[in-house]
């Protein structure tokens, strides 16, 4: 499974606890903290190839979890829908404190 960095981070946020500790740590270091495979290998006492294998297996597992549950996809759809509702409401509501509060509550859901 080939995913972009934002997708990987979301998958890790949603399903990271389902990975092994070694997989979760390697993903966090590589995807979120932008450490290279060599840097992770040195830090964790592994080979560069070993780190690559861990990341590859973790990414596959995350993809399988998403394929089975669809949580990230539904989350992204919900965010898009909330953003669309917010945009519509912005044009319909008068510019007053109550309207700004309602829009701020919607923004918090994003």
N, C-alpha and C positions, 0 to 999 in steps of 0.2 A: 504494500500500500504506500503510495507516494502522496504526502500531504504537505501543505504549506506550513510555515512556522506558526501562524496564528491558529490554524486548525490543530496542530500538534499540541499547542499550549492548552487549548480548550479541551481536547481529549484527555490530556493529562490532568487538568483541573477536575473533570467529571469522573474519570476512571482510575486516576493514579493510585488510589488506595488498593486497587485490585491487582496491581503489579507486585512483583517481588520488591523487596527493599532495594536491592542492587539495581533493578531495572528503573525504579522510580527515581533513585538518586542520579543515575546516569542521564536519564531524560531531563531532569531538572537542571543538571549542570550543563548539558549540551544545548538544550532548547531554550531554557529560560535565562541561564547565566552566560550563554554563548562561549563556553569553554570548548576547546578543540578536543578531538579524540585523544591526541597525545597528552594534553594537559590532564584529562580525566584519567587516562591510563596511569600516568605518573602519580597522580594524587591517590588513586585507589589501588595501586600495586598490580595493575593488569597490563596486558599487551594492548596495543592500539587495535589489533584485530578483535581481541576479546571485547573491547568496548563497543566496536562496531556491531558485533554479533548481539550483544545485550540490547543495544538500541534498535536493531533490526527486529529482534523478537518482541521487544516492548511495543514498537510501532504496530506490528502485526496484531498483537493482542489487543491494543487499544482500538484498532480498526474492527476487530471481531466484536468487541463489546459494543461499539457504536452500531454495527450492522444488526446486532441482536436487539438492542434497546432503542436506538434512535434518539436518545436523550439530547445530544448536542444538536442534531438537526432540528428537533422541535424547539429547542431553546433559541436557535438562530431565527427560525420562522416567527416565534413569538416576539423577539426583539424587533424584527422588521415590521410586524403588524402594529406593535406599540408605537414605533417611530412614525408609521403612516397615520395612525389615529392622532398622535400628537401634532403632526403637521396639519391635519384637517382642523383640529380644534383651535390651533393657533390662529387660523383665518376666520373662524366662526365666533370665538369668544371675545367679549369686550376686553380692552386692556385695563384690568383692575386687579386689585390684590387677590381676590378670590380666584379669578381665572389663572393668575400666575401661580397660585398655590396648587391648583389642580394640575397644571402643566408640569410643575416641579415634582409632584407625586408621580406622574407618568414617567418623567425623566429618571427618577430613582429606580423604576422598574427595569430600565435599560441597563 
